[in-house]
Amino acid sequence: MGDDVLATPNAATVPLGSGLPTREELLVHYPAKFTWHELKTFINSGDLGLLKRDQKLQQRYNLWLTGVKEKYGSTANYLMNFRLQWGKPDTLSLLGSAVHDAGMSTPPVFETIPAEDLSVLRELPPLPADAPAYFSESTPPEYISIIQNDWPYSVPAEVEHTLVWTRVPIFHPGLVPESIRARVELDGLWGFTGNDSPPPSPSTLPACLPAPAEWGFTLDKMIKSEKGTAEEDELVRLAGLPVHNFVKNRWKEGEWETAWFVNPPRLQSVPGLAHVHVFARHK
């Protein structure tokens, strides 16, 4: 029993640091504000802005971001010049992952650049003629960078928060017809894998509102499209199917349950470079 107590992280054994947080710091100093059920409810509600980072962790992030901008010039420069590891496993995360990718050994798209040039934004090279038109489960690894979110949202400790960055588009005219374009541009895309039961109904959102109360969220502040027709709902589902299949293939449904989303283009942090948020819980 004594060994168990000593092995349990607490504020005395895990001092609060600065910069990128460790998993132990997240567990002790930034405990989850959202349950897995609440997380799925928020994603399925249609307003992805419901997902938040712990407010104290957000303050730490803001301080870290100031240093990043001083060194790299911008968040985009940091991602493009350092953090994204195209076609390679994520070796920079302090959080780690239980998922290990096979075949992620393609030479990086970019060569290492001198330290003095880190503040110059490195442009994405043009996609070759044989590049896929849009992101899917068959996208070659050289167009993908899968990393852990160094600053995860306030999710349970057993939930991994992964980012899948892709050089090929997720929102593509071949997937998003004009009839749903405005809806997708406002709401983004989302889905769930690894569970035979349907996700929580958006109608149950009011019961989950105590969780995001400290962020000042109320129902009247929701930003989402009006409910669409059954035909429109099916078109949205089909638009997200390539991402859904990628998530399902990487996080095997017999082992993992996931909730994923793609921010709408208006919220992309690097224009022209899309990414998927994946929340994965081992069964």
C-alpha positions in Angstrom: 0.0 0.0 0.0 2.8 2.4 0.8 4.4 1.8 -2.6 1.1 2.6 -4.3 0.9 5.9 -2.4 4.4 6.8 -3.3 3.8 5.9 -6.9 0.7 8.1 -7.1 1.6 11.5 -8.6 0.8 14.5 -6.4 1.7 18.1 -6.1 4.6 17.3 -3.8 6.2 14.8 -6.2 5.3 16.6 -9.4 6.4 20.3 -9.2 4.7 22.7 -11.5 7.0 23.6 -14.3 6.8 25.9 -17.4 6.9 25.3 -21.1 5.5 22.1 -22.5 3.6 20.1 -19.8 4.4 16.5 -18.9 1.7 13.9 -18.5 2.2 13.9 -14.8 1.7 17.7 -14.6 -1.5 17.4 -16.6 -2.7 14.7 -14.2 -1.9 16.6 -11.0 -2.0 20.3 -11.8 -4.6 20.4 -14.7 -7.1 17.6 -13.9 -9.7 17.0 -16.6 -12.8 19.1 -16.5 -14.7 17.0 -19.1 -15.7 13.4 -18.9 -15.5 11.1 -22.0 -19.2 11.3 -22.3 -19.2 15.1 -22.1 -16.4 15.3 -24.7 -18.5 13.2 -27.1 -21.6 15.3 -26.4 -19.7 18.5 -27.2 -18.3 17.2 -30.4 -21.7 15.9 -31.6 -23.5 19.1 -30.6 -22.2 20.9 -33.7 -20.2 23.7 -32.0 -16.6 22.6 -31.8 -15.8 25.8 -29.8 -17.2 23.9 -26.7 -13.9 22.1 -26.4 -11.5 24.0 -24.2 -8.1 23.8 -22.6 -7.8 24.1 -18.8 -7.7 27.9 -18.1 -4.5 27.6 -16.0 -2.9 25.5 -18.7 -4.1 28.1 -21.3 -2.2 30.8 -19.3 0.9 28.7 -19.4 0.4 28.1 -23.1 0.1 31.9 -23.7 3.5 32.5 -21.9 5.1 29.7 -23.9 3.7 31.0 -27.1 5.3 34.4 -26.5 8.7 32.7 -26.4 7.9 30.7 -29.5 7.0 33.8 -31.5 10.2 35.5 -30.4 12.3 32.5 -31.6 10.3 31.5 -34.7 8.4 34.6 -35.6 5.0 33.0 -35.5 3.1 29.8 -34.6 3.0 28.9 -38.2 6.7 29.2 -38.5 7.2 27.0 -35.4 5.0 24.3 -36.9 6.4 24.4 -40.4 10.1 24.8 -39.4 10.2 22.5 -36.3 7.3 20.7 -34.9 5.7 18.9 -37.9 7.8 15.8 -38.7 6.5 14.8 -42.2 6.5 11.1 -42.8 8.3 10.4 -39.5 7.2 9.2 -36.0 6.6 12.0 -33.4 9.8 12.0 -31.4 9.3 15.5 -29.9 6.2 14.9 -27.7 6.6 14.8 -23.9 3.2 13.0 -23.7 3.8 9.9 -25.8 1.3 7.6 -27.4 0.3 4.0 -27.2 -0.2 3.9 -31.0 2.9 3.2 -33.1 2.8 3.7 -36.8 4.3 1.2 -39.2 5.9 2.5 -42.3 6.4 6.1 -41.1 10.0 6.2 -42.3 9.6 8.1 -45.5 12.4 10.7 -45.8 11.2 14.1 -44.6 9.8 16.5 -47.1 12.0 19.3 -45.8 15.7 19.3 -45.1 16.9 20.7 -41.7 17.3 24.5 -41.9 19.9 26.6 -40.1 18.9 28.0 -36.7 19.2 31.6 -38.0 16.5 30.9 -40.5 13.9 29.6 -38.1 11.9 32.8 -38.2 11.5 32.7 -42.0 8.3 30.8 -42.9 9.1 27.7 -45.0 6.6 27.4 -47.7 5.0 24.1 -48.5 6.5 22.7 -51.7 4.0 22.2 -54.5 2.2 18.9 -54.4 3.4 16.5 -57.2 1.1 15.6 -60.0 0.5 12.2 -58.6 -0.4 13.4 -55.1 -3.9 12.4 -53.9 -6.7 14.9 -54.4 -7.7 14.8 -50.8 -6.8 13.2 -47.5 -7.9 9.6 -46.9 -6.8 6.3 -45.3 -4.6 5.7 -48.3 -2.7 9.0 -48.2 1.1 8.3 -48.3 3.0 9.0 -45.1 5.2 11.8 -46.7 2.1 14.0 -46.8 1.2 13.4 -43.1 2.6 14.4 -39.7 0.9 12.7 -36.7 1.8 14.3 -33.4 0.4 14.5 -29.9 -1.2 17.7 -29.0 1.5 19.3 -26.7 -1.3 21.4 -25.1 -4.3 19.0 -25.0 -7.8 20.0 -24.2 -9.2 19.3 -20.7 -9.9 15.7 -21.4 -9.6 12.6 -19.1 -6.1 11.4 -18.4 -6.7 8.1 -20.2 -7.6 9.9 -23.4 -4.9 10.7 -26.0 -5.3 13.9 -27.9 -3.6 13.5 -31.3 -3.3 15.8 -34.2 -3.1 14.5 -37.8 -1.6 17.2 -40.1 -1.9 16.7 -43.8 -0.4 18.5 -46.8 -3.3 17.3 -49.0 -6.7 19.0 -48.4 -9.5 17.6 -46.2 -12.1 19.9 -47.6 -12.3 19.3 -51.3 -14.9 20.2 -53.9 -15.1 16.5 -54.8 -16.2 15.8 -51.2 -18.1 19.0 -50.3 -20.8 19.8 -52.8 -22.1 23.4 -53.0 -25.3 22.4 -51.2 -23.4 21.8 -47.9 -20.4 24.1 -48.4 -21.6 26.9 -46.1 -22.6 24.3 -43.4 -19.2 22.6 -43.5 -17.4 26.0 -43.5 -19.2 26.9 -40.3 -19.3 23.6 -38.5 -16.4 21.5 -39.7 -16.6 17.7 -39.7 -16.6 15.1 -36.9 -17.3 11.5 -36.2 -16.9 8.6 -33.8 -15.3 5.1 -34.1 -15.0 2.0 -32.0 -18.4 2.0 -30.4 -21.6 0.2 -31.7 -23.8 2.6 -29.7 -24.6 6.0 -31.3 -22.9 9.1 -29.9 -24.7 11.2 -27.3 -27.6 13.1 -28.7 -27.2 16.9 -29.1 -30.4 17.2 -27.1 -28.6 16.0 -24.0 -26.2 19.0 -24.2 -27.9 21.0 -21.5 -27.1 18.3 -18.9 -23.4 18.7 -19.7 -23.3 22.5 -19.4 -21.9 22.6 -15.9 -18.6 21.2 -17.3 -17.8 24.3 -19.5 -19.4 26.8 -17.1 -16.1 28.3 -16.1 -15.5 29.3 -19.7 -18.8 31.3 -19.6 -20.5 29.0 -22.2 -24.3 29.2 -22.5 -26.6 27.8 -25.1 -27.3 31.2 -26.7 -23.5 31.5 -27.5 -23.5 28.3 -29.7 -22.3 28.8 -33.3 -23.7 26.1 -35.5 -25.8 25.6 -38.6 -29.5 25.1 -38.5 -30.5 21.5 -38.6 -30.3 20.2 -42.1 -32.3 17.8 -44.1 -31.6 14.0 -44.0 -30.1 14.4 -47.5 -27.8 17.2 -46.3 -26.8 15.2 -43.2 -25.8 12.3 -45.4 -23.7 14.5 -47.6 -21.9 15.8 -44.6 -21.3 12.3 -43.4 -19.9 11.3 -46.8 -17.6 14.4 -46.8 -16.1 13.2 -43.5 -15.9 9.5 -44.6 -12.2 9.6 -45.8 -11.1 11.0 -42.4 -13.4 8.6 -40.6 -11.8 5.7 -42.4 -8.3 7.0 -41.7 -9.1 7.2 -38.0 -10.8 3.8 -38.0 -7.7 2.2 -39.6 -5.1 3.8 -37.3 -7.0 3.4 -34.1 -8.2 -0.2 -34.4 -11.8 -0.4 -33.3 -11.2 -3.6 -31.3 -8.8 -1.7 -29.1 -9.8 2.0 -29.3 -12.8 4.2 -29.1 -12.3 7.6 -30.7 -14.0 11.0 -31.3 -12.5 13.1 -34.0 -13.2 16.5 -35.6 -11.8 18.8 -38.3 -12.1 22.5 -37.6 -13.8 24.4 -40.4 -11.4 26.2 -42.8 -12.0 29.6 -41.2 -10.4 28.3 -38.0 -7.3 26.6 -39.6 -4.2 27.8 -37.8 -2.0 27.5 -40.9 -3.9 28.4 -44.1 -3.7 25.6 -46.7 -2.6 23.0 -44.1 -5.4 21.1 -42.5 -5.4 18.9 -39.4 -7.6 16.4 -37.6 -8.1 16.3 -33.8 -8.5 12.8 -32.6 -9.4 11.9 -29.0 -8.7 8.2 -28.4 -9.5 6.1 -25.4 -8.1 2.5 -25.1 -10.7 0.0 -24.4 
